[in-house]
Amino acid sequence: MPVFELEQVRFRGVLDIPALRIETGVTAVTGPSGAGKSTLLRLLDDLREPESGTIRHRGTDIREIPAIELRRRVPMLSQSPVVVPGTVLDNLARAHRLQERPDPAPDAAAEALAALGLTQDLDADAGVLSGGERQRLALARLLLLTPDTVLLDEPTSALDEDTALRVMGTLVRLLAAGGTDIVLVTHSSALVDACAEHRVVVSGGTARQAAR
Amino acid sequence: MSGGLVVLGWPQVGLAFVMVLVVLLLMVATRVGRRGEMLWACLRMTVQLVLVGLVLGWVFAHPSWWLTGLIFALMQVFAVATILGKFRGRLSLGLRRVVVLASTAGTTGAVAWFLFVVVGLSPWYEPRYVIPIAGMLIGNSMTGITLGLKALVDGMRENRDAIEDALGLGAAPRAAIAPLVRSAFESALMPTINSMLGTGIVFLPGMMTGQILAGVDPMTAIGYQIAILLGIVGAVGTTVFLALVLGARTYFDARDRLRDDRIR
């Protein structure tokens, strides 16, 4: 069963998608800037309401899933991840705290951090992190959540290509091991080649499956 | 002078205007702008207060439940209109409804508690008490709601991405917006808190000064002043809380989406 299925989905003259399937595994979403890639991710997470059409997540119309529950199953990482004032741990625990769950265990938090190549202490001030480190910190959050699917909006835009490939390679491996599917917006063809099993192109006001 | 009240006649009030003339001359000499505005404000204040004095004199001489009720309602309408006017087109329909509800319901509750429980007023419509006390509670709440909503409306615009990021991580709208609501509440309450801290040291509050000038024993005047300041904290706190909690909710729809069309 596909992770997401869209049927006749229209949104504010930005997107008009007759039919689209997002399969299990890693799907790269590509296309020119401003074409509606971020909007597509927001529609999948019910953060935007389409004028018409149906979106199904694993066969269930997303309107039948409580919105907050949907977003807990399918967290979305926005393009410029938020770093809240406080420590690295405060930031790793951001999703847990927003979901009003207990903080992740410090061991697991440190492990997630190290997996993505960050060497900071958990009690270091997060305010001094660079753009690339912030992105990795935000990705490390997801490793602590065990989600069903993750939606990533240009998660490595602040990283150089080598680091991006290494970080995403690790992330994909760890998430796949936990059975998590990934939908990834990116401009990097190297990343598409290295990580993606499927590809969706957003352009000209619509979205369609494409060959890798 | 035997401790009684020095009644200010019109010539004496005129002498107070001399002080304004001094300021005007200073402004002319230093070419500071807004001279017309200041003179206009002084004259308008004088006319407004004379009219209010005439009206209050008549109302106090003819106490009646409907007249007190009417004046109370007019104050409420004026407060709501002032808040809405401050924001012009920046409040959505939902937020305008919240202003009406929070301002009227919040202050009516606070005024009722103050007059009927704290003061134990009888008859309940005694205009000499209802009008000035309602005026102070409603006026301060009006300022509080304006400050709080301004912080909310501006904060929504500045933190739109952070709030949507929080929703994307599975936050309930309430949790996503909590930091913003907290800081808006603080900025709305700040003037009230500051004025309490300075009270009695930096300045003597107007109501107490008035009562003391009118010959009331200072301890009686202070009792009233403490009660009214606490009443103001209660009124401002509850109305701002209502306005912010209900107001924050208007930015989200039934599916807990952030409605970006309501951010202005």
Interface residues (C-beta under 8 A of the other chain):
Chain A: D45 D46 L47 R48 E49 R63 A67 I68 R71 R72 P75 M76 L77 S78 S80 P81 V82 R94 A95 L98 Q99 E100 R141 L151
Chain B: D161 A162 E164 D165 A166 L167 G168 L169 G170 A171 A172 A175 A176 D253 R255 D256 R257 L258
